[in-house]
């Protein structure tokens, strides 16, 4: 597949979770660039993991993230920015020089910032995507190393848009589990394993929702994540024939 890069399309054809899943299934390292009216965000994949993410939105910058999460106050952030200009260094280093962040806290906060950028892409229903070759920026010192299946689960869990999740399913759909051992396991929470257990030998979507202990939206979110990860599908797949 790498010989055919770049690959482009619209999010109306394929959503971000599905794109990440396909890149992972094909062991494809590269950059997923998503462009919308107000921003461009890029996610780097390497060796089956999300390793880096960046955004052109000011609200996604590290300073804005730290301020929104209460890690720094506005006056401290402004002081750190002046130190950045004076010492020609990055914000994280300036905050460490001020004694405001420890190295452990810096790594944690930058990881959280990149996670937020990645997960903000999951509910997008409009925009353009481009899958590009990897470049040197993926060698940043602070990296996520977040396995793609875990990133998909976390990203879907964070979705709050009920209309988007509902639009991932067709009326009258019947869901089937994947054959045992055909899909690499992803670590499910107990409530997610509960929904997976309801799929059984194949059930209509509405019957799964009715049997679920979860609310409709939460049940659909779990089913959406499981479909993207290939653990359930809308077609019965034969089990592997014995050799």
N, C-alpha and C positions, 0 to 999 in steps of 0.2 A: 504493500500500500504506500510505503514511503516514496517509491518511485513516481507516484502519481500526485504527490503534494505540489502545490496547495490544493485543498479541497474547500469548497465554499457552498453556502446555502442559506436558507432563511430559517428562523426559529419556528415559523409556522409549519415547516416540513419536519423538523426534528428539534426537540427541546434539549436544553443543556445537559440534563441528567443522562439522556439517551446518547448524546454525543460522547460524553465521558465514558459511558459503558462500552460503546463500540470501540473507542480508542484503546480501552483497557483490554477488551477481548482480542484485539488484533496486535497487542503488545506494541503499540505505536507511541513512541516518544515524540513530543512536539509541543507547539504552542496553540492553544485554543483562544482565538481572539473573537470577542463578542462586541459588536458595534450597535448602539442604539442612538436615538436622537440626541441625547445629552452626554453620552460617555462612550469610551472604549475601555473594556476590561480584558486582561489577558491572563490565562492560566497556563502554567508550564507543567507538563507531565514527563516524568522520567522514571524508568524501571518500575512501572506500575503504581507510581505514587504521584500525588500533587505535591510539587516541591516549591512553587513560588506563584505569587499572584500580584498583579498591580492594576491600578485604575487611574483614569484621568480625572475622576471626580474629586473635588476638594474635600467633600465629606468623607471620602474613603482614606484620606491621608492619615499617617500615623498620629500627627498632632491632634486632628479632629477625633480620631478613635480614642486616644488617651483622655481627651477632655470629656467626651461623651460618657466614658466608663468611670470617670472620677479618679483616674490614675494621677492626673495633674490638675492644677487650677489654672485659670486663664492667665493670671499674672506670671505664674511659673513658666507657662508655655511661651509667653512673649519674651521673657528673660532668656529662655533656652534658644529661641530663634535669633536673638541678638548675639548670643555666644556662638551659634552656628556660623553667622556671617563673619564674626571677628576671627574665629579659629579655623574657618573653612572645614567644618566637620559636619557629620550627620546629626540629626535631632537626637537619636538615641545616645550617642556619645556625649552630646552637650548635657543631657539630663543626668547621665552618670557622673560627669564632672561636677555637676551641681549637687550630687548626692541624692537626687530625687528618684533614681532608678538603680537597682542592683543589676548585675549581669543576668541573673536568673529571671528577674522581673522583665528585663528588656526582651529576652528571648521569648518569654511567655506572651508578652503584649504584642510583639510583632507577629507571632504565630496566630494570635487571636484576630489581629487586623487582617491577615491574609485569609483566614477562614471566613471572616465576614464578607470579604470581597467575593470569594468563590461562591458562598451560599446565596449571596444576593442575586446571582444569575439564574438560580433554579426556577423561580416563578415567572421568568420572562416569556411572554407569548409572541413578542414581535421584535424583530431585529435581524441582524445578519451575523453569520459565523464564518470564520476562516480557520482552517487547520493548517498550520505552517510548520516549517522545520524548526527544531530547537536552536537557540542561540546562547551566547555566553552568559546572558543575564541569569540563567538558571543556576549559575555557580555562586550565587549570593551566599554569604556566610550563614545567614539565618534562613533556614529552610524548614518547610513543613514536614516533609516525608510522610504525608498522610495517604495511606493506601486508597486507591480509587473507590473500591466498594464501600469503605468506611466513609469516604467523602460523600458518596451518593446517599447513604443512609442519613448522615448528619444533615446534609442539605435539604433532603425531603422533609425530615423532621422539623426543620426551621420554617417551612412554607406556611404562610398564614392566609393565602389566597384560596378560598374555597372554590371559587369559580374555575380557577386554573386547574386544580386537582380534578374536579368533576369532568372537565373537558378532556381528560386523558382516557376516558372510558366511553364506549359506545352503548346505546340502549340495548338491552337484551343480551349483553355479553355473558358468556360462560367462561369461567377460569379453571385451568387445570394446573396441577403441580408439575414441576420438572421431574424427570426420572431421578431416582436416588443416585447421587454421585456424579451427575452430569454437570452440575454447577458448583464452582468453588464456594465453600461456605462463607457467609458473612455473619458477623456477630450480631445477632438480633436481641433486642430487649424482650422481656417476658411477654409484654402485650403484643409485640410484633410476631413472636412465635405463636401466640394464640390465634392471630388472624391467619397465619400460614396454615395452621392445623385445620382451619375451617374449610380450606379449599378442597381437601380430601381427594376424592377421585374425580372431581369436576362438579362445580355447582354454579348456578346462575349468580351473577353479581349481586342482585337484590336479595337473594337468599343468604349469601354470605354476610351482607350488611345487617340483615334481620337477625342472624344468629350471633353476631359479634357482641361482646360485652362493651365495646367502645362506641362512642358516638359515630354517626355516619361519616363526618369529615375525617376523623382520626382513622377510621377503618379504611377509607379510600386512600388516605395518604400512605398507609402501610402497604396496601395492595399496589399502589403506583410504584413505590420503591421496589417491591418484590418483582413486579413486571420488568422494570428497568434492569434489575440485576439478573433477570432470567430465571428466577426461582418459581415463578408462575407465568402462565401464558394463556392465550385465548384459543390455543389448539392443543389437542392431546398429542403428546410426543411418545413414541414407542420406547419402552425400556431397552437397554442394551442387551442384545442377544448373547447367550452364553457361548463361550468358545470351547 
